[in-house]
Amino acid sequence: MSTTLEPPVTAQPGTTRAVGRPVPRVDGPAKVKGQAQFAAEVPVEGLTYATIVSSTIARGRLTSIDVSTAKTAPGVVYVMTHENAPKLEPPVVMMTQPRAAGASDLPIMQDESIHWNGEAIAVVLAETQEQADYAASLVRTTYEAERAALAFDDEKINARPPESILGEPTVVEVGGDVETALRDAAVTVDRIYWTPRYNHCAIELHAATVVWDGDALTVHDATQMLGGTQWTLAEIFGIDEANVRILSPFVGGGFGGKGLWSHQILAIAAARESGRPVRIVLSREGVFRLIGGRTTTEQRVALGANADGTLAALIHTGHAAMTPHNNCPEQFTFPARHLYAASALRVAQDVIDIDMIANTFMRAPGESVGTFALESAVDELAEKLALDPIELRRRLEPDVDPASSLPFSSRHLVEAYRRGAQAFGWERRSAEPRSQRDGEWLIGHGVATATYPYFRMPGGSAQVVISADGRAVVRMASHEMGMGTATAQAQFAADHLGLPLDRVRFEYGDTDLPPGTIAGGSSQSASIIAAVIASSAALVEQLLVLAGPKSPLAGLLTSDVELRDGGVYATGDRTRGEGYRAILERGRRDDVSAEVPAPDPAEMKRFSMHSYGAQFAEVRVNGVTGEVRVARFLGSFDIGRILNPKTAASQLRGGIIMGLGLALTEETLFDERTGRIMNPSLAEYHVPVHLDVPQIDVIWTDIPDPIAPGGVHGIGEIGITGVGAAVANAVYNATGKRIYDLPITLDKLL
Ligand code: MOS
């Protein structure tokens, strides 16, 4: 075992700056005391409890649905099926309109047609959850099944290019005929990789508490897309958006799955029809049936190298399962677009339509499974070239973005490898497979690159308020899913406004606040910071006006001053200026407030902006049983400036742990004959538990990105990327067996 590395504390010693300090989470005490109210815990008078009945065929139609027994069961308040459901507009699907949050554009319970095995066909409301569950078990159905598209291999002939991959082209070709370059290359690797379905398993089950008051709708939701949920619900129910309020102060894990699905919409419809408030909490099985996850991919990576290890050809192509009703093609070719220099590059990806619950974003969608393929291939190439895999990556380092030719805003991948190798003790690794043994355990070491794009979302604005008592509040409809948003953003605002951290509060989690952006795509941190910077600049203008001609600030322009030491001061001259209290008193104001929309994220068009990392794994593989144990793990990251090393380390470790699940234990078993998910429980879908998780060390360069607001990148997703390949490469080093399909279960190693 390695020694435990403390995450670096990045603030200058002796300063009072908040950024860079390992500040404990502001929401921590409320959570450990049980005072934090999650969506399923908000007390409401006269509540009813909802249970959803799911279809058991993948495609076809309901020929009958008999709810007569269910309706007369004890405590039942209301039963809704397509026969009595109100008319609802289909949800507008994510990324087709700026504020759309629908996971799928399929109509919800509007007719007898069935689109996936597990689709909601009835909702039962009762006085207690147990009564609703029991009554739901009494609903009787008959179906007429139609042929469904279920088998990935069979449907491949119908593969289609999606309109775009998150706005990027589906095909990128640079530098001429890549297949010829591959054929002529001195050393080649050309492999097919396969990754399974994975399901969202956040600790908090999907839940909502729904209250109608006349035309006004309040939803206490567990969501990572407040504004999008508000807008999309208004469209579905044909009501004014001003009448829809979403509150989500605490979310027990999101990872991309806490969006707008059918359960909230059905609960809202049932609440309106029954005239009673509704609480819906999906069962764990319900999450598997009604919430999509990561989808199947089949990927080809082909690398053609020159004798010196540079690349003549890089090909990354393949298919992902999707539905025609959603918009998440699993961007597994994104890493290959940006990571390595190659004379010829081709990336292309198609989708295969499957009759299944709409897949969705799940922590580094695309990059998590894309790096498994790409980084496994790079490892195999290094071996063929007899090069250390880190040295090979150093030789492949590009000067500009390989796909777009844009300059990198900030890229220190080689440095992340250097630091990681040193901390992990990479030089002690044996390159020879099957050469390290401890009794019946084979020991191996592997490394892989982590990468995730920098995103910043448009449309956010933060209200920044400074009051005469020297306190500040930042208000924005942002999200705290346990990752530390409220803490880290208070830290940023404290430094930016020149106030001590205990004087600054971040208000979030409510659509009545100024508009936030999604907590997704690792974009929220930079999106909030850009908004705070914009509003703070407007605040400075107001403060200078309020200060007036008698102030020491008189005659100074906004460009001449900085916010520091609880006030406004001439830049670099702490003798000229005054505190907020003095300025506000002279201006006879209790407070001063500004809310200016964040500028559009133009930096993303001018620069190639990404986070990077190097993932190091040590595994032990039992030579008798094939059991794989991760013995230790280290992630070394280049992720911009770190706001809070404590919450950052947790995000990165959490991502790595989810990556261990992706590599070794997790797999949604989808019966290709029936479209039924066969392991819809945590007993059968194996997320890593404590005994599966070794010591995980995380370190980072802490080099601010000069182009990103505040120098900051979001870090929610990069942690999972590269983990699958680091583990697979270590398994190869231990056993001499390369595994091309995840998860790496023991049967594949025997
Ligand atoms: Mo992330 S998959 O955008 O929560």
Residues whose N, C-alpha, C, O or C-beta is under 5 A from the ligand:
A	BS01	MOS	F255 G256 F361 M362 R363 A364 P365 A519 G520 G521 S522
